């Protein structure tokens, strides 16, 4: 049997980011990200149970459209 090595995917290649990863990648605080993603109209958040993930490409598009967060 071949053993699979646990390889980490770079943040810039991930389609969905945890709040910690998104905070690091976008240089936005986790508290602010949680506040933004609490909005039910938010189209760049993915909930898996209680886990909250940020859809990276959709969030990048959102950031291009706003001037203040």
N, C-alpha and C positions, 0 to 999 in steps of 0.2 A: 504494500500500500504506500502511496505517495502522501507525504505530509504537506499540508498547505501552510505556508508561512503567513502569518497575520501581517498583511501589508496595509499601511495607512494610506488613504487617499488624500492628496493635498486639498486644502480647503477650496482653492479656486477651481477645482474639478468636480466638486460635489454639487449636486442639484439642490439638496436640502441641507440646511445648516441648523445646528442646535443654537440656542440663544447665546451660549458662550462663544461658539465659533463665529456666529454672525457679529457679535459685539467686537471680537478681535478683527474680523475681516473688514467691517465697515467703520470701525472706530466710533461706535455708538454704544452707550452703556446698556447693560442688560435690563436695567429698570426701565429705561426709555423704550427699548424694544418690546418689553412686556406690555407697557402702556399702549404703544402703537398697535400691537397685535390683539389687544383686548376688544377692539372695534369689530363688530360682527360683519361689517362690510369689507373688511380687510381681505384682499384676494391673494395675498402672498404668505399666508400662514396655513400650516397643515398640522392638524391635531391627530396624534396617534394615542388614543386614550387621553391621558393627561399630559403627555409629552407634546411640546410645542416646537415645531420646526419652521424655519424661514425658507421659503422658496427663493433661492438666491437670484435667479434671473428676473423674476417678477418684482422682487424687492429693489433690484438695481433700476428697473424701469420706473418704479414708484419714486425713487430718490431723484431721478432725472427730472421729474415733474414738479417736485416741491422745492421751495426755497427755505422753509423753516420746518423743523420737526420738534 
